[in-house]
Amino acid sequence: MKKLKVIILHNEIENDHIPWVNACENYRDEIEYRVVDLTSSNWLEEIQAGSVDVLLAKPGGMTAQFKQLYDERIFILAYILGYEIFPSPLEIFIYENKRFLAYWLKANNISHPQTYVFYNREEAVNFIKTASYPFVAKTNIGASGSGVQIIKTEKDALKYVEATFSGKGAPQRTGPNLAKGEIFKRGFHYIIHPSEIGGRLNIYKTIAGNLQKGFVIFQEYIPHDFEWRVVRIGDSFFAHKKLKKGDKASGSLLKLYDNPPFELFDFVKEITDRYGFYSQAIDIFEYKGKYLVNEMQCIFGQSDPYQMLVNKKPGRYCYYNNEWIFEEGDFARDACYNLRVDFILNSFNSF
């Protein structure tokens, strides 16, 4: 049987692409792969050095500089040279770009918390004088809630604007995420793996040196005790609740595995079907009888071995014959990368 030829597009973060490598190794009888560093100067020559069926992307989300680099090169590969890319280019452009996501959601009439992007300091100041408090300030890049702040007073809002336009940059967590807990467990990990400390400190230093300046993103605050995390990989759907710790749910790693309502899956299926999104996690508020999209990520973390429990059993939902059907099983192992590769193989074998 002819093997599917793939290239894994390495980003600027060392070993960040390894989940793709591990998944391809799990399917080595069906896949032939190689890795290309998309941030290197000879990225295009390396890609064009041999035949390839599909490029597997792993966009980074650490700095605006490398986010722009990755997006530009994905654009060239997809729209100028015609390569097949997974996740799709649009999914990649939306990823870790909250500014672009806000424009995209509004342009496509997808319900979401009202969001404002100001590149003009005076416009931002005028907004905070009449704004309803609290509201949310977000940095354009920042996973696990690292760039999210709840602004409760006009004084706090003005301080945020001044820091962003005239100071060091938008306030953002640049060190460990204490909201995740397990401080002693993580500390012990670095004690027994001291070689990893330097890499982690370099990441924190890089983030601290790339704070957002020149624009702010403000979002309507939606009262909530949780937000839904809905995952679609191929034709598999999962959902769980991300519970709030303090003022926000992002980054807390607190979860509740309630049985998800089918209306939630209908909402996500309609969006992802319409735009061909097959590697997607959507964070959703449930508010006043509506679903509101808060975040969308084509690449996302997974702290538990499963993405969903239904009646305490791990599994997935699929849509068969106009009906949501639950299938029990270990479908989310290896952070869903095996499921991604399985979907890609089935997609190409169907042609």
Secondary structure, 3 states (H helix, E strand, C coil): CCCEEEEEEECCCCCCCHHHHHHHHHCCCCEEEEEEECCCCCHHHHHCCCCCCEEEECCCCCCHHHHHHHHHHHHHHHHHCCCCEECCHHHHHHCCCHHHHHHHHHHCCCCCCCEEEECCHHHHHHHHHHCCCCEEEECCCCCCCCCEEEECCHHHHHHHHHHHHCCCCCCCCCCCCHHHCCHHHHHHHHHHCCHHHHHHHHHHHHHHCCCCCCCEEEEECCCCCEEEEEEEECCEEEEEEEECECCECCCCCCEECCCCCHHHHHHHHHHHHHHCCCEEEEEEEEECCEEEEEEEECCCCCCCCCCCEECCEEEEEEEECCEEEEEECCCCHHHHHHHHHHHHHHHHHCC
